[in-house]
Amino acid sequence: MSSIKEIARLANVSQGTASLVMNGKGDQYRISAATQQKVLEAARALNYQPNISARRLRSGGEKVLPIIALFWTLDTRTVLISRFLRGLQQELAEIEGEYELLIQPFVGSKLSETRSLVTGTRFNGAIIANPTEEDERYLEQSQLNVPIVLYQRSSERYASVNVDSYASGRAVAELFASRGHQRVGVLVPDVSSAAIRLRKEGFLERAAELGLEVRDEHMVYGDFSERGGYEAACKLVKTSLPSALFVISDQMAVGALSGLHDSGKRVPDDIELVGHDDDEIARFTIPSLSTVHLPVEEMARECLRMLVDLIHHRSPEPVARLMDTSIVLRTSCGIDSSNADDA
């Protein structure tokens, strides 16, 4: 196994400089970007794997366990983390060995500022959730020193657990067509997200194929939050209302239901509504929310299994797992409440 001393020799720097850079302290000690890059390139060339357990023992840690980091965007989507953590907890209770979980919030489009991803000094592997499309470009271009699994994103370089978001959007358009709708609309979270974009594109393209009309004023963008959904719905009702609406997040859909109610519009009598994610709250809204079920817990468990295999070198190549979504029909899409599928 390579050492800091060997990295320093290859990079032609002092051992102290190499140590500072590999511990993510290069900027703090004003080490030039060029020198830091030389050190990191030397570490990659030597396939350096930091001994995190030994470092923690030296620092007085009582029990040394491998650390798994969960990177989650620091925005309104933090409320969606509970289902993912539930899945991780279920898997941690069943897999062999013990692991510590580190929650690492990050600002969207600024994942590149997280030095520990490059140095690999804080954790043994990472699950990265909800990166923006700029973050995805950074990941594809970077040489990272820790095993990575991407959640709800696809990659040519890293392991990933994803769903076919494009197909999910198409399925909602097909549902609307089967229910006899002709004029439909869509509320879109205003975030940089490949998953959101693909849901929207799949819905719009399949709607066009089926002859469903989506007017420009019936495609409304809003903040990825309950308030964003409320305000988008209030804006929508100022136009000639479509008869069905796809809200590309349950979080926004909850706000949209409230906005439609406050505007005097009845769901599903005046307009039918389908959300996306199947969050727990969806079955308790009034009316209960029809939605696309996103298997978050199962995806979290698969992310963890993949990452553990990568950490222990049981998986030589990054693998991609595509999981299924399904539409859960409830009252907001005209389904009788006594027959609504709340499973």
N, C-alpha and C positions, 0 to 999 in steps of 0.2 A: 504494500500500500504506500502511495506517495506521501510525502510530508511537506510541511511549510518550508523546511530547509531546501528541499529539492525544487520547490516552486520558486523560491528566491534565487537559487542558482540559475535556473532556466531563464527567468525574467531579468537577470542581472541587476537585482536590487538587494537591499539588506533583508535579513530575515525578519527584522522588526517591521519594515515597510510591508513585506508580504503578509505578515500576520495582521496588521491593521486593515489592509485592503480586504483580506478574506473574512474579517470580522465585521465588515460593513462600516468601518470607521475612516475610510479614505478621505471623504469630504471633510469630516470633522477635523482631521489633522492636516488638511490642505495639501493632500497628495494630488498631483496633477492627474487630469483625466487620462492622459496618455500613459502614465505610469500604472494607473489602476487597470487600464485595459491590458497592458502587458502582463500584469500579474494574473488577471482572470484568464487570459488566453493560455498562459503557462499551466494554470490549474486544470483547464479543460484538456490540454494536450497530455497531461499526466494522469487524467481521469481521477482527479483528487476527490475523495469522499471524506468530508470532515467527520471526526469521531465525536458526535454530539453527546453521546453518553459519557465519554471520558471528560469532556469539558464540564458537564453538569456535576460530575462527581468531584472535580476539583473545586467547584464553586459551592460545595457543601450540600448538594441535593440529597434528600433522604432515600428516595427510590428512583432509579433510573429506568425510564420507559421511552420507547420510540415516540416521537411527536408527529402528529398529523395536523397540518394547518388547513383550515377552511377559509378561503378568501371569498368574501361576500361584499357586494357593492354597498357603499355607504350612501344610500338614498332611500326613497320611500319603499323600495322592495325589501328592506330589512324586515318588514312584518311577515314576509313569506318564508323566513328562515326556519320557523318552528317545525313545519312538516319535514324539512330536510334533516333537522337535528333529531327528530323522532326516528327517522329511518337509520341515521348513523348510530343512535343509541341502541336500536334493536340489533344491528349488525355487530356492534362492539360487544354486546352481551353474548354473542354466539360464536364469534371467530376465536381461533386459537391465539393465545397471547394477550397481553395488555398493551394499551396505547393511550397516550395523552392527546387531548384535542385542543388545539389552539385556534381561536376565532380571530381572524385577521381582516378587519374592515378595510376597504380601499375605495378611493374615489374613482368613479368611472372615467376612463380614458387616461388615468394616471398610474396604471399598474406598473409602468416602466420605472416609477420612482421607488418601488419596493426592492431595495438592494438585496434582501435576504433570499429572493428568488434566484438571483445570480450567484451569490456566494454560497448558498446552501448551508448556512451556519446556524440557523435557528430551528429548523425542523427537518425531519427525515423524508417528507413527501407532502404534496399539497393538492387539494381539490380547489379548482378555481371556478366560481359560479358567476354568471351574469356579466362577463367581460363585454365591454363595448366593442364595436367593430374596429376601433383604433387599437384597443387592447389586444384584440385578436391578431392584428397585423404585427404588433410588437412581439407577441409570443411566437409567431411563425418565423420571425427574423432573428430570434435570440437563441443563445446557447445557455441553457439553464443547468445548474448543477444539482437539481433535485428532481425526483420523479414527479410527474404532473398528470392529473386527470381533469379534463374539462367537463363541466356539467352544463347541459343544454346548449352545447356548441359542438361543431365538428372541426376536425383538424387533420392535416396530413402528417403532423409530427408527433402529436401527443395522443395518449389514450383518451377516449371520450365516451360519455353516456348521453344520448340525445333521443329526441323523438322527431318524427317527420312533421315539422310545423306547417310546411306547405300543404301537406295532405289534410291536416287538421282544419285549415282554412277552407279547403275545398269541401270537406264534409259538412261544414256549417252551411255553405251555399246550397249544397244538395238537399239538406234538411229544409231550408226555406222554400226551395222550389217544390219539394214534395208536399208542402203544406199550402201550396197555391199562391204564394206571395209573388208579386211582380215588381214592386218597388222596395228596395232594401237599402240599409245604411250600415255604416261601420264607425265605431269610436276607437281611436288608435292611441295608445300611450306614446307620448312624445319623448322617446328615449332612443339612444343608439343601441339597437339590439337586433342581431340576425334573426332570432326566433320571432320577435314581433313583426319584423319586416316580412318574413316568409309566411306567417299566418295571414297577414294582410294581402300579400300577393296571391296566395292560393285562393283566398276568398273572392277577391276581385276577378281573377281570371276565370274561375269556375262559374261565377255569377254571369259573366259575359257569355260564356259558352252556353249557359242555360237560358239566356235571354232575359235575365233579371236586370232591372235598371238600377244603377247606383249613380245618382246625381252628385255633382261636385259638392253641393251644400250638405249632402248626406254623408260625407266622409269628414269627420271632425276629429282633430287632434286635441289631446288634453294632457295635463300632468298625470303621471302614473300614481294616482292616489284616489281616495274616495271623493275628495273635493274636486279633483280634476274630472272625474266622471260626472259629478253633479253639475259642474259648470258646462261641460260639453253637452249634456242632455238638455240643459236650459237653452243653450245656443241652438240646438237642433230643433226644438219645438217652435222656434220663431220662423221656421221654413214650413213648407207643406210636408207633413210628417210621413216617413216611409212606414210600411206596415210591419217590418221586421228589422231588428237591429242586432248586429254582432258587435259585442264589446270585448276587445281583445285582452281582457284581464278581469278577473272577478273583483279585484280591488276597485277598479273603475266602475264595474257593473253595479256594485252596491250603491255607489254615489249616484249613478244614472237612474236607478230605481227611485231613489229619493227625489231627484230632480224632476223626473217625469210626474211623480205624485204631486209635488208642490206646484207643478205647472198645470195641474188638472187633467193629466193624461193617465188613462187606466191601462195597466199591464195585466193580462194580455189582450184585453178587449180592443184598445186603440192601437197598440203596438206590441209585438212579441219580441222577447229579448233572450239572447244566448250569450253567456260569458265564456271565460276560458280559465282553467286551472282546477276547478272543483275544490276550492278551499272550503274548510269546514263551515264557514258562515253561509255558504251558498244554499244550504238546505234549510236555513232558519230565516232568510229574508222573507218579506211579504210583498208579492208572492214568492214562493221558493224559486230559486234561480236555476234554469236550465244552463248547462255549461259543458265544456270539453274537459273531460277528466285527464289531468296530467299526473302520471304515477310518480309523484315526487318521492315518497318514501322508498319505493322500490328502486328508483334511480339513485337515491342516496346510498342505499345498501350496495348497489352494483359499483358505484364510484369507489366506495371503501374497499370492496373486495379486489377491484383492479389495482388500487394504489398499494395495498398490502402485498400483492403479488409482485408489483414492480419494486417495492422497497427490498423485498427478500430475493429479488432476481429470479422469481419463478415464471416471469413472463418476459421472454427475450425481446418481443416487439410490442409497440403500442397497439392496442386493439380498440375497435370502435363498436359500441353496442347501441342498437336502435330499438327503442321500446315503443309499445303501442299506446295510442290515445283512443278515447271513445267518448261519444256524446251521452251525457246523463240528462234525460228528459224530466223536467219538473214543470211547475205551474206557469212560469213566466213565458213558456213557449206553447201555451194553449193546452197543455196536458192536464186532464182532470186531477186535482190534488189527491183524490183517493187512489189514483193509479200511478202517481208520480214515483219514479224510481229513485229512492233516496239511499240505495245501497252504496 
